[in-house]
Amino acid sequence: SQYDNKRDEYDTVANRLQLAMRGLGGPNCDYANGTPGADGCLYFNPFSNAVSSNFLTGQANPGYNPAVANSNEVIGWFYQRADQARASDRLFEGNLVFNGESELELPGGAIAYAVGAQWRREGLISNPAAQSSRQINGCTDSLTPDIQTSSLCTPQLGPFVFLGQINEFDDSRNIYAAFAEFELPLTETLDLTIAGRYEDYGDRGGDTANPKVSLRWQAHDALAFRASYSTTFRAPSLTQLSPNTGIGLRNVFGSFRGIATTGNPNLKPETADTYSFGAIFNSDGLKVSLDYYNYKMEEVLGSEVLETVLSNIFQGGTTCSTAVVDQAYIDSHLDYAGDCTTANITQVNLLGINQGVIETDGYDFLADYRIPITVWDADLAIGGSASYVNSYTVNGVEAAGFANSFGTGIAVPMPRVKAELYAEANRGAHNLRVSLRHIGTYDDNRASVFTATNANTQTSPAITAAQAAALTYMGREIKAQNQVDLTYRVQLPSDTTLAIAVQNVFDKAPPFARTELSYDPLTGNPLGRTIQINVKKAF
């Protein structure tokens, strides 16, 4: 299989914007000798008096001055197509499997088995367009060659204001695996399954052997109990193992700076121990299950956390804490011009690492009920699911119910409660389903963000003490999210299915959070109401 991804984006060319703000913008300007605002050289006015009206509402701008309005020529000159990413993810796979029932029998029946082997070849190619390639256009002035000051620049942040450069990349590896699984019917009501899998990634991820044991007891026609234990293994990806570096931009002490993330050939595989147990009730159209789960993940794959690196180096101040931090650590993580201060940072360098241990446990609930009546000849069903996170500890620190810096480190936002309710009607070839999705509240646990807002001093017009307190703590609790979705599906002739889905029927915005986007991108969706039409044809 092969998955090709091409993403085209636009961004501002940094040095062209600077030239335009000095009156030396446009494709016909002699940047070195031209006169600002004359002889083909154009100004870009960044202020609101250059904008005639609100783009979304059409409301006129009373301060608009057509004499200082911007031309499309100068904007098109510095706002360029980035052709940000072109990538191919390839997988070749071969399997040899033997399965069936053996001649050996237990009191519950014959032993079933499946044994086999597998070979996989993974390949990843990154081939960015020239303007987004770090190898071709790594310098800030790369896209304006006639004023280029250097063909080599350090750090190589690329020509764009926001979009970082991408490395050309071509890598692959072979993976070999063998597996076996046996279903043992110990009695007519008690089944035991034993399985094991061995995988070998060679020197590109190591090898592992992982067992799995599961047990199911049918205590009654309508009631069953189940339990399982297994270990799992996740090898570092090709991108994570490559010593190549990807460049992006993030806010560092109030300014956007280059963030270089480098792969690490010495990464260890991520491992996990998991166990679960629960019960299933199934009778007269009603199916209910409740399970407890427990996961422990070690050597979790990721990269160094930007905030942690900066905190280590600056210790809450504005100059590098050389008395506390080893100079070699500073030099390996920071590029800076002049003295080592927050204002002089040009790039932060982060390395892929094994981040530590995550332990979590909780409960999963599922219920479905097929209503034994019909309405307008339609079969009806209702149901839902819910999960509750009892504990989520990251390197020994409890993180359940918190935003956890919105996924900038090893921990991710973890609301304790998520749930979904649905109602469904089936009539012949037609299916209609409406669902309500719920994500519970959780807290932003960054104490430094919620500093006091003084009444009458930080806003205009002046605000009261009560209003100041509301501003101080706004976003500390991320409110619950409730979203209604609607899907209609119909089976058409010639094995064709048509589906129309309306996501977020009531066009609700995600709850406010103290992030640059004003919402949590890992739990919220800013798109509002969306309509999807899907046609599927089977051959």
PyMOL commands that set and color helices and strands:
alter all, ss='L'
color gray80, all
select helices_A, chain A and resi 14-21+48-50+66-68+72-78+130-132+145-147+238-241+306-314+327-333+342-344+404-407+447-449+465-473
alter helices_A, ss='H'
color red, helices_A
select strands_A, chain A and resi 2-7+10-12+79-81+85-106+109-126+169-185+190-200+207-220+223-234+245-252+255-262+270-283+286-298+301-303+334-336+345-354+358-375+378-394+397-398+417-427+430-439+442-443+477-478+481-492+496-503+530-537
alter strands_A, ss='S'
color yellow, strands_A
deselect
rebuild
show_as cartoon
